[in-house]
Amino acid sequence: MSEATSPDVAGKTILIHDPSLRDGHHAVRHSLGAEQLRAYALAADAAGVPVVEVGHGNGLGASSLQVGQARLSDDEMLSITREALTNSKLGVFMLPGWGTTKDIERAIAHDVDLVRIGTHCTESSLAERHLGFLREQGVEAHAVLMMSHMTSAERLAEHCARLVDYGATGVGIMDSAGHYLPSDVTERITAMCAAVDVPVMFHGHNNLGMAVANSIAAADAGASILDACARGFGAGAGNTQLEVLVPVLERVGYRTGIDLYRLLDAADIAERELMPAPPTVDSISIVSGLAGVFSGFKTRVLDISAREGVDPRDVFFELGRRQAVAGQEDLIVDVALALRGAGSGDRS
Amino acid sequence: MSEATSPDVAGKTILIHDPSLRDGHHAVRHSLGAEQLRAYALAADAAGVPVVEVGHGNGLGASSLQVGQARLSDDEMLSITREALTNSKLGVFMLPGWGTTKDIERAIAHDVDLVRIGTHCTESSLAERHLGFLREQGVEAHAVLMMSHMTSAERLAEHCARLVDYGATGVGIMDSAGHYLPSDVTERITAMCAAVDVPVMFHGHNNLGMAVANSIAAADAGASILDACARGFGAGAGNTQLEVLVPVLERVGYRTGIDLYRLLDAADIAERELMPAPPTVDSISIVSGLAGVFSGFKTRVLDISAREGVDPRDVFFELGRRQAVAGQEDLIVDVALALRGAGSGDRS
């Protein structure tokens, strides 16, 4: 059987960025403890995973009553993970608004190697100040555009170019709602690669069972950084499954520098130590992926739909039509009431 | 966002064949009871799933000490499912050797609509007698080639042409080891479609996270029948996830005639009533997919590897190199002993 499916990739290196200890936190209410962080960080480091990202699910400074309090402080998480890593770089994530320059300074004090600044896909300007600060400090700074299916390839490319001007040394997109199919990714990554000279990143979610295929499409279109988590550890349907992605990349001709057996060991540790069970694709995950809605809405949509006697799937599709984004949870009630008025409850 | 990713598919109908109540049996030791069969068959029928396949995981006549005794007899399973289906066709599966003409006669007595005969990918001749018998009886008969990654596109096409000569009114391939990537599927389905004038089928497994992407590739290459199971219910990493595949097919322009909400309801019932938990992709599933080895070997490989002190992953890769197929379980011991001699145990 032919093993090479991607054109012109022989030997090209893909840098794997592993946010299991950050994005996975969404699946366990930010509850990982010191021994859990240490066990996984040691295992990922031993496997040769290039970047291990740690923190509250919403990043530096986000631990709060509103989005959930982490078991450990940012300081504790950074200190434990820094100590565990001998080869892997230590990464952190920050959403301006939740995190501030003070949080970045604290991460730098912990000798962080890479800071990622995330914004909604059309709000790259919110990252300007932090990227500028990181450039001054001489710390590697990447910028990622979230919910990236909500705008066009052309606009994403423009935002990426702007982020590079601000100081980003890597730019990327997250498929936060798990909405993409491979051709969607190809179109966007191609446009982004044409617009910037820095490494381009893709971060997938598995709502439509496409996280691995989308990540391969991203690499084939020129992305050189791919996010993936052990067992897909993450909210809802989960992220791209790390220990699947790596051997598939290698099979089609890319290089990752990661040891497969040790990576599988790390994933086994993650399954055993970090999560009650690996993510699966449930019906609400499929609907939120199809609708292009942030899967973090799930619990509230289910609660409000039950209260108002409407079908939560109708609520998700209507939220998608209204282009709802995180922070607009009030819309859920509006939509449920509107659907109740229109008799959506009759359907289910 | 563009919703059409597949060329020239607008409105083309894909027939979904749902073996949840047959292939899923592998995941629960053939233990489904009457209420479970009835609940899922009713739900799939209500959703408009075209074909519901039922039976022991290894098909008609296979219930035995050697591969596991089913809770219900073939007669019971056929009778319960037949009664539940008002619109969906009733399908059965048979592997010559396990099943005989007597078993087919019994299925016909239960008014089965579609009989599938499966053989190893290079042994299509084993299906000749049964396909001939079904043609005489006027029953729709499909033939499927299993472990199809073990031979070339050209050979598969030749076997398919032969199966049509024998009487098959549909032919297809199973990715029994979950080894394919989309380009592998494209190559094979393209060759098969060029060789026959009957509908071509693809049946995927999710060991490399590619079951949905591979199924879309099959449709794009000309397949018009796709297998998929609720929540991917099946052995190991599971099959293509039905309620993901259907909306993805619809999104890229195919038609399935299936009601999405009722399909999601059926999948929820399947998760709640049929399985302890949905399949996930564990490390051994990944290794068996990469190695191209039947995942049914898993338990024995783990037991023998533990006893002999060798790494089960090495055993899987060596079984792959030796082209092991189901029935050759004796090879596991040979391989484990050879690896022990070579010092494989030192690695883990």
HADDOCK unambig.tbl for C-alpha pairs under 7 A between the chains (distance, minus, plus):
assign (segid A and resid 5 and name CA) (segid B and resid 183 and name CA) 5.93 0.50 0.50
assign (segid A and resid 183 and name CA) (segid B and resid 5 and name CA) 5.94 0.50 0.50
assign (segid A and resid 208 and name CA) (segid B and resid 244 and name CA) 5.82 0.50 0.50
assign (segid A and resid 209 and name CA) (segid B and resid 212 and name CA) 6.23 0.50 0.50
assign (segid A and resid 209 and name CA) (segid B and resid 244 and name CA) 6.88 0.50 0.50
assign (segid A and resid 210 and name CA) (segid B and resid 213 and name CA) 6.57 0.50 0.50
assign (segid A and resid 212 and name CA) (segid B and resid 209 and name CA) 6.23 0.50 0.50
assign (segid A and resid 213 and name CA) (segid B and resid 210 and name CA) 6.57 0.50 0.50
assign (segid A and resid 213 and name CA) (segid B and resid 213 and name CA) 6.48 0.50 0.50
assign (segid A and resid 244 and name CA) (segid B and resid 208 and name CA) 5.82 0.50 0.50
assign (segid A and resid 244 and name CA) (segid B and resid 209 and name CA) 6.87 0.50 0.50
assign (segid A and resid 244 and name CA) (segid B and resid 286 and name CA) 6.60 0.50 0.50
assign (segid A and resid 264 and name CA) (segid B and resid 283 and name CA) 5.77 0.50 0.50
assign (segid A and resid 278 and name CA) (segid B and resid 280 and name CA) 6.88 0.50 0.50
assign (segid A and resid 280 and name CA) (segid B and resid 278 and name CA) 6.88 0.50 0.50
assign (segid A and resid 280 and name CA) (segid B and resid 280 and name CA) 6.78 0.50 0.50
assign (segid A and resid 283 and name CA) (segid B and resid 264 and name CA) 5.77 0.50 0.50
assign (segid A and resid 286 and name CA) (segid B and resid 244 and name CA) 6.61 0.50 0.50
